[in-house]
């Protein structure tokens, strides 16, 4: 999808302006750390990553995975 919206993962850094809404300092630090990591690790390579529409509601009812023989989980897979 080519339209901009707040909840597109590519726009994650734009939520930084709402950090004041997180009153608990420990939780705010966690949220800021996630955004810092995103900006440091994802943003620089974002243009080379595949993109697709998603509803961002991963849970046991809508994600398909396969347990590898190594014990690691592979997926998600498209149904």
ZALO-942220 format. One record per residue: x, y, z of N, C-alpha, C, O in turn. Coordinates in steps of 0.02 Angstrom, whole numbers. Atoms other than C-alpha are relative to their C-alpha. Layout:
N
((X,Y,Z),(X,Y,Z),(X,Y,Z),(X,Y,Z)),
...
This chain:
79
((42,-59,0),(0,0,0),(44,62,0),(96,64,34)),
((-41,-60,8),(66,171,-45),(-26,60,40),(3,114,35)),
((25,-57,-38),(-37,281,70),(33,1,70),(51,-51,97)),
((-32,-9,-65),(35,351,232),(-53,-6,54),(-107,22,49)),
((42,-1,-60),(-43,309,398),(44,-13,60),(96,-45,55)),
((-39,1,-62),(18,319,576),(23,-70,18),(78,-78,45)),
((-16,67,-26),(16,131,608),(37,-43,-49),(45,-103,-37)),
((-45,36,45),(122,80,459),(66,-7,37),(94,42,61)),
((-63,11,-37),(276,1,539),(57,44,-25),(100,63,14)),
((-53,-43,27),(386,104,423),(-3,70,30),(47,106,29)),
((8,-66,-30),(319,259,511),(9,-2,76),(-9,46,110)),
((-7,7,-73),(362,196,685),(32,59,35),(8,79,88)),
((-30,-56,-36),(477,341,728),(-46,60,11),(-33,101,54)),
((45,-57,-8),(332,463,709),(-39,-3,65),(-67,48,86)),
((36,3,-64),(255,400,871),(40,28,58),(15,35,113)),
((-42,-28,-53),(401,472,969),(-32,64,29),(-23,78,88)),
((31,-62,-24),(302,635,982),(-53,-13,54),(-75,34,87)),
((51,17,-50),(178,542,1094),(31,-28,64),(-6,-51,108)),
((-33,30,-58),(307,484,1223),(-23,31,66),(-22,-4,117)),
((24,-30,-62),(240,607,1351),(-62,-35,27),(-77,-30,87)),
((60,36,-21),(83,500,1357),(18,-62,42),(-24,-89,78)),
((-23,57,-40),(187,359,1435),(27,28,65),(84,51,68)),
((-17,-33,-63),(191,417,1614),(53,-37,40),(94,-5,74)),
((-48,39,-38),(292,275,1689),(69,6,-33),(78,-13,-90)),
((-66,-11,29),(477,318,1664),(32,-65,-27),(66,-63,-79)),
((-30,63,23),(529,135,1649),(-31,-22,-66),(4,-45,-111)),
((34,19,62),(399,100,1515),(18,49,-57),(27,28,-114)),
((-20,-49,51),(443,261,1424),(70,-17,-26),(83,-12,-86)),
((-68,18,20),(626,207,1423),(0,-60,-46),(38,-62,-94)),
((6,58,44),(577,40,1346),(-24,21,-69),(5,2,-120)),
((27,-23,64),(473,124,1212),(51,41,-39),(58,33,-100)),
((-51,-40,34),(611,249,1173),(56,-43,-26),(83,-30,-79)),
((-52,46,22),(737,108,1163),(-20,-38,-63),(22,-48,-107)),
((25,34,60),(629,17,1036),(5,47,-60),(27,27,-113)),
((-3,-49,55),(616,174,930),(73,16,-18),(89,24,-77)),
((-71,-11,14),(804,205,947),(28,-57,-41),(64,-45,-90)),
((-23,59,37),(839,27,888),(-27,1,-71),(9,-14,-119)),
((30,-3,67),(718,48,743),(37,49,-44),(54,34,-101)),
((-33,-52,39),(800,208,687),(72,-18,-16),(98,0,-69)),
((-70,18,10),(976,136,706),(8,-61,-46),(56,-65,-85)),
((-9,64,34),(947,-37,631),(-45,-10,-61),(-24,-39,-111)),
((48,13,54),(793,-35,519),(0,58,-50),(4,46,-111)),
((4,-58,46),(784,141,447),(55,2,-53),(40,17,-111)),
((-52,-3,51),(954,131,362),(-8,-50,-57),(17,-37,-112)),
((8,51,52),(905,-25,264),(-72,-8,-24),(-86,-51,-65)),
((71,7,15),(718,2,250),(-15,-1,-75),(-59,-38,-97)),
((12,-3,72),(727,43,65),(15,-65,-36),(-11,-76,-91)),
((-18,63,31),(800,-128,27),(-43,-59,25),(-35,-115,1)),
((41,54,-28),(672,-228,127),(-66,-7,-38),(-93,42,-64)),
((65,12,31),(516,-309,54),(-54,32,43),(-48,36,104)),
((57,-30,-35),(353,-223,99),(-63,-35,-20),(-69,-61,-76)),
((65,29,15),(177,-288,109),(-51,25,51),(-33,47,106)),
((54,-20,-46),(11,-248,187),(-9,-53,53),(-6,-113,40)),
((12,45,-55),(-22,-324,356),(-47,34,49),(-51,96,50)),
((46,-31,-47),(-150,-297,492),(31,6,69),(-2,29,116)),
((-37,-8,-62),(-19,-304,632),(-36,-27,61),(-36,5,114)),
((34,31,-57),(-120,-419,743),(22,-73,5),(-20,-118,7)),
((-25,68,-4),(-7,-570,755),(-20,-31,67),(-5,-3,120)),
((17,38,-60),(-76,-696,879),(-9,-73,-20),(-4,-90,-79)),
((3,72,14),(-100,-883,893),(-57,-19,-47),(-59,-76,-71)),
((56,15,44),(-260,-872,789),(14,17,-73),(-22,-7,-117)),
((-9,-21,69),(-185,-794,632),(73,-2,-25),(88,29,-76)),
((-68,9,24),(0,-839,618),(14,-74,-5),(2,-112,43)),
((-15,70,11),(55,-1004,545),(76,-8,4),(113,27,-31)),
((-72,12,-7),(226,-1069,598),(13,-75,-4),(-33,-116,1)),
((-20,71,3),(322,-1232,583),(59,-8,49),(106,32,46)),
((-55,14,-46),(434,-1303,720),(53,-40,-38),(39,-94,-64)),
((-54,33,35),(601,-1348,642),(29,-56,44),(19,-56,105)),
((-29,54,-38),(694,-1505,693),(52,25,50),(67,-9,99)),
((-48,-29,-47),(821,-1391,778),(-34,28,62),(0,47,109)),
((36,-27,-55),(684,-1334,895),(-16,74,-10),(-50,104,32)),
((15,-69,14),(677,-1162,816),(-64,5,-41),(-84,-42,-75)),
((63,-12,35),(518,-1089,745),(14,35,-66),(51,84,-68)),
((-6,-32,66),(510,-1047,559),(-68,28,-19),(-120,-3,-7)),
((63,-30,21),(379,-932,490),(2,74,13),(55,99,32)),
((66,25,17),(263,-846,478),(-5,-18,-74),(35,4,-115)),
((12,22,68),(197,-927,321),(-67,27,-23),(-111,40,17)),
((64,-22,27),(59,-871,207),(-46,-60,-7),(-25,-114,-28)),
((49,55,3),(-98,-976,216),(-31,-3,-69),(-73,-46,-82)),
